[in-house]
Amino acid sequence: MKAADKEGLQENPAISRLRDRLRKLYHGRTPAAFRFQLAAVIIDLAIIAFFVATPVLQQSSSFLWLDYAVAALVAADMIARLLASNDMLRLMKRPTSWVDAFILLTLLMPTALANLAFLRILRLWSLSRSGSLWRHLEMRGLRPWREASQAVINLLTFLFVITGFVYTFFFRTGTGLENYIDALYFTVATVTTTGFGDIVLPGMAGKLTSIVTMIIGISLFVRLVQAIFRPARVFFPCPRCGLQRHEPDAVHCKACGHILNIPDDGS
């Protein structure tokens, strides 16, 4: 008997039903599944908004309660996605899973890992790698904008990560909105190389931070411009080599030459 069959026989029927239900909700295309996926995306966006506002909220008396409530939501989502997966081990090896696990750790230990809390915004990057977000764009005929949207998300993620880093290690003489806005202003000014000079980071570490921010930020800007202005591509995994981006009228995969059968949207 195969190992998979043995595992199926040993699995509790209640757990099996739960996993089937979660698979339909997370990966299905029924109206109920789409409503669930949309609700999950909205909750994720609310969590990300909390991460962005953390520097302002962390002195609030209710901050720890909010922090642990978000930790519970993130943990529940991680467990549900594991149960909904057909290959748990493969899912756990993905970079997005490691990012989510790290975010959960910072939420469970907000004081001990306070200096790494700015990396929580990587949840935005993790969200951009989930299929549910893009399914709703495809339903509304916005599939050609997927690449540009991912480029925008990558740029926003980078901006907020650098802002959090600058705030944590250079601007944290006090707390509140003003210092965080100063850190955000510095980041945007450095990435765009405009308005630079009125706020600078001290020392060699500050100069190195500015250099890295400019190099990566300009690269992400170029990537965004390319995604917006170059011809739209369709997303269709090649059955042989796995290449996903092709010309809309492609007949053969440009990487391996395999014959493609790209569905026509009827337009």
C-alpha positions as CSV (number, residue, x, y, z in Angstrom):
1,M,0.0,0.0,0.0
2,K,1.3,3.5,-0.9
3,A,2.3,5.9,1.9
4,A,-0.2,8.4,0.7
5,D,-3.0,5.8,1.1
6,K,-1.8,4.9,4.6
7,E,-1.8,8.5,5.5
8,G,-5.3,8.9,4.2
9,L,-6.5,5.9,6.2
10,Q,-5.0,7.2,9.4
11,E,-6.4,10.8,9.0
12,N,-9.3,11.6,11.3
13,P,-12.5,11.9,9.2
14,A,-13.4,15.2,10.9
15,I,-10.0,16.6,10.0
16,S,-10.3,15.3,6.5
17,R,-13.7,17.1,6.1
18,L,-12.2,20.3,7.5
19,R,-9.3,20.1,5.0
20,D,-11.6,19.6,2.1
21,R,-13.7,22.5,3.2
22,L,-10.6,24.8,3.6
23,R,-9.3,23.7,0.1
24,K,-12.6,24.7,-1.4
25,L,-12.6,28.1,0.3
26,Y,-8.9,28.9,-0.3
27,H,-8.5,27.5,-3.8
28,G,-12.1,27.2,-5.2
29,R,-13.8,29.3,-7.8
30,T,-17.3,29.1,-6.5
31,P,-19.1,32.3,-5.4
32,A,-18.7,31.3,-1.7
33,A,-15.0,30.7,-2.2
34,F,-14.6,34.1,-3.9
35,R,-16.4,35.8,-1.0
36,F,-14.1,34.1,1.5
37,Q,-11.0,34.9,-0.5
38,L,-12.1,38.6,-0.8
39,A,-12.7,38.7,3.0
40,A,-9.3,37.2,3.6
41,V,-7.6,39.8,1.4
42,I,-9.5,42.7,3.2
43,I,-8.4,41.3,6.6
44,D,-4.8,41.0,5.3
45,L,-4.9,44.7,4.1
46,A,-6.2,45.7,7.6
47,I,-3.3,43.8,9.2
48,I,-0.8,45.5,6.9
49,A,-2.4,48.9,7.8
50,F,-1.8,48.0,11.5
51,F,1.8,47.2,10.7
52,V,2.3,50.6,9.0
53,A,0.7,52.4,11.9
54,T,2.6,50.5,14.6
55,P,5.2,53.2,15.2
56,V,2.4,55.6,16.0
57,L,0.3,53.1,18.0
58,Q,3.0,51.4,20.0
59,Q,2.7,53.8,22.9
60,S,-1.0,53.3,23.2
61,S,-2.3,51.3,26.2
62,S,-4.2,49.0,23.9
63,F,-1.3,48.3,21.6
64,L,-0.4,44.9,23.1
65,W,-4.0,43.7,22.9
66,L,-4.1,44.7,19.2
67,D,-0.7,43.1,18.6
68,Y,-1.8,39.7,20.1
69,A,-5.1,39.9,18.3
70,V,-3.3,40.3,15.0
71,A,-1.0,37.4,16.0
72,A,-4.0,35.2,16.5
73,L,-5.3,36.1,13.0
74,V,-2.0,35.5,11.4
75,A,-1.6,32.1,13.2
76,A,-5.1,31.1,12.2
77,D,-4.5,32.0,8.6
78,M,-1.2,30.0,8.6
79,I,-2.8,26.9,10.1
80,A,-5.7,27.1,7.7
81,R,-3.5,27.4,4.7
82,L,-1.4,24.4,5.8
83,L,-4.5,22.3,6.2
84,A,-5.8,23.5,2.8
85,S,-2.6,22.5,1.1
86,N,-2.1,19.2,-0.7
87,D,1.6,19.3,0.2
88,M,2.2,20.8,3.6
89,L,6.0,20.3,3.4
90,R,6.3,22.0,0.1
91,L,4.2,25.0,1.4
92,M,6.4,25.3,4.5
93,K,9.5,25.5,2.3
94,R,8.2,28.5,0.4
95,P,9.7,31.9,1.2
96,T,6.3,33.4,1.9
97,S,5.8,30.8,4.7
98,W,9.1,31.7,6.3
99,V,8.1,35.4,6.1
100,D,4.8,34.7,7.8
101,A,6.4,32.6,10.5
102,F,8.9,35.5,11.2
103,I,6.1,38.0,11.3
104,L,4.1,35.8,13.8
105,L,7.3,35.6,15.9
106,T,7.6,39.4,16.1
107,L,3.9,39.6,17.0
108,L,4.2,37.1,19.8
109,M,7.4,38.8,21.2
110,P,6.8,42.5,20.5
111,T,9.2,43.7,23.1
112,A,12.1,41.4,22.6
113,L,11.9,41.8,18.8
114,A,10.9,45.4,18.7
115,N,13.9,46.4,16.5
116,L,12.8,43.9,13.9
117,A,9.1,44.9,13.9
118,F,9.6,47.0,10.7
119,L,10.0,43.8,8.7
120,R,6.3,43.0,9.4
121,I,5.4,45.0,6.3
122,L,6.8,42.1,4.3
123,R,3.4,40.6,4.8
124,L,2.4,42.9,1.9
125,W,4.9,41.1,-0.3
126,S,3.6,37.8,0.9
127,L,0.1,38.8,0.0
128,S,1.2,39.7,-3.5
129,R,2.4,36.2,-4.0
130,S,-1.0,34.6,-3.1
131,G,-3.3,33.5,-5.8
132,S,-6.5,34.8,-4.3
133,L,-5.6,38.5,-4.8
134,W,-5.1,38.1,-8.5
135,R,-8.1,35.9,-9.1
136,H,-10.3,38.9,-8.2
137,L,-8.4,41.1,-10.6
138,E,-8.9,38.5,-13.4
139,M,-12.6,38.3,-12.7
140,R,-12.8,42.1,-13.3
141,G,-10.9,41.9,-16.5
142,L,-7.7,43.4,-15.0
143,R,-5.4,40.5,-15.7
144,P,-3.0,42.5,-18.0
145,W,-2.3,44.8,-15.0
146,R,-1.1,42.0,-12.8
147,E,2.6,42.6,-13.5
148,A,2.3,46.3,-13.0
149,S,0.4,45.8,-9.8
150,Q,3.1,43.4,-8.5
151,A,5.8,46.0,-9.3
152,V,3.8,48.7,-7.4
153,I,3.5,46.3,-4.4
154,N,7.2,45.5,-4.5
155,L,8.0,49.3,-4.5
156,L,5.6,50.0,-1.7
157,T,7.0,47.1,0.4
158,F,10.5,48.4,-0.1
159,L,9.5,52.0,0.8
160,F,7.9,50.9,4.1
161,V,10.7,48.4,5.0
162,I,13.3,51.2,4.6
163,T,11.1,53.7,6.4
164,G,10.7,51.3,9.3
165,F,14.5,50.6,9.3
166,V,15.4,54.3,9.3
167,Y,12.8,55.1,12.0
168,T,14.0,52.2,14.2
169,F,17.7,52.9,14.0
170,F,18.0,56.6,13.3
171,F,14.9,58.5,14.2
172,R,13.7,56.8,17.4
173,T,14.7,59.6,19.8
174,G,11.0,59.9,20.6
175,T,7.8,58.3,19.4
176,G,4.8,59.4,17.5
177,L,3.8,60.5,14.0
178,E,6.3,63.3,13.4
179,N,9.4,61.1,13.6
180,Y,7.8,58.4,11.4
181,I,6.9,61.0,8.8
182,D,10.5,62.3,8.9
183,A,11.7,58.7,8.2
184,L,9.2,58.3,5.4
185,Y,10.1,61.6,3.9
186,F,13.8,60.7,4.0
187,T,13.1,57.4,2.3
188,V,11.0,58.9,-0.5
189,A,13.5,61.7,-1.1
190,T,16.3,59.2,-1.2
191,V,14.6,56.8,-3.6
192,T,13.5,59.5,-6.0
193,T,16.8,61.5,-5.4
194,T,14.7,64.7,-5.2
195,G,14.5,67.1,-2.3
196,F,17.6,65.4,-0.7
197,G,19.6,67.4,1.8
198,D,17.3,68.7,4.4
199,I,17.1,65.4,6.3
200,V,20.2,63.2,6.2
201,L,21.3,60.2,8.2
202,P,24.4,60.6,10.4
203,G,27.6,58.6,10.2
204,M,28.9,56.0,7.8
205,A,25.9,53.7,8.5
206,G,23.6,56.5,7.4
207,K,25.5,57.1,4.2
208,L,25.5,53.3,3.4
209,T,21.8,53.2,4.1
210,S,21.2,56.1,1.7
211,I,23.3,54.4,-1.0
212,V,21.5,51.0,-0.7
213,T,18.1,52.8,-0.7
214,M,18.9,54.7,-3.9
215,I,20.3,51.7,-5.8
216,I,17.4,49.4,-5.0
217,G,14.8,52.1,-5.2
218,I,15.8,53.2,-8.6
219,S,15.9,49.6,-9.8
220,L,12.3,49.1,-8.6
221,F,11.2,52.3,-10.3
222,V,12.7,51.1,-13.6
223,R,10.9,47.7,-13.1
224,L,7.6,49.5,-12.5
225,V,8.0,51.6,-15.7
226,Q,8.8,48.5,-17.7
227,A,5.8,46.7,-16.4
228,I,3.5,49.6,-17.3
229,F,4.8,50.5,-20.8
230,R,6.0,47.3,-22.3
231,P,3.5,45.1,-24.2
232,A,1.1,43.1,-22.0
233,R,1.8,39.4,-21.5
234,V,-0.5,36.6,-20.6
235,F,0.1,34.3,-17.6
236,F,0.0,30.7,-18.8
237,P,2.4,28.1,-17.3
238,C,4.1,26.1,-20.0
239,P,3.4,22.4,-19.4
240,R,7.0,21.5,-20.2
241,C,9.3,24.2,-18.7
242,G,6.9,26.2,-16.5
243,L,7.5,29.6,-18.2
244,Q,4.5,31.7,-17.2
245,R,4.7,34.9,-19.3
246,H,3.9,34.7,-23.0
247,E,2.7,36.9,-25.8
248,P,-1.1,36.9,-26.1
249,D,-1.0,35.2,-29.5
250,A,1.9,32.9,-28.8
251,V,1.7,29.4,-30.3
252,H,5.0,28.0,-29.0
253,C,6.9,28.6,-25.7
254,K,9.8,30.9,-26.5
255,A,11.9,29.0,-23.9
256,C,11.5,25.4,-24.9
257,G,9.3,25.5,-28.1
258,H,6.5,23.5,-26.6
259,I,3.1,24.0,-28.3
260,L,0.9,26.2,-26.1
261,N,-2.9,26.2,-25.9
262,I,-3.5,29.6,-24.3
263,P,-7.2,30.2,-23.6
264,D,-8.9,33.0,-25.5
265,D,-10.8,35.4,-23.3
266,G,-13.1,36.2,-26.2
267,S,-12.1,39.8,-26.6
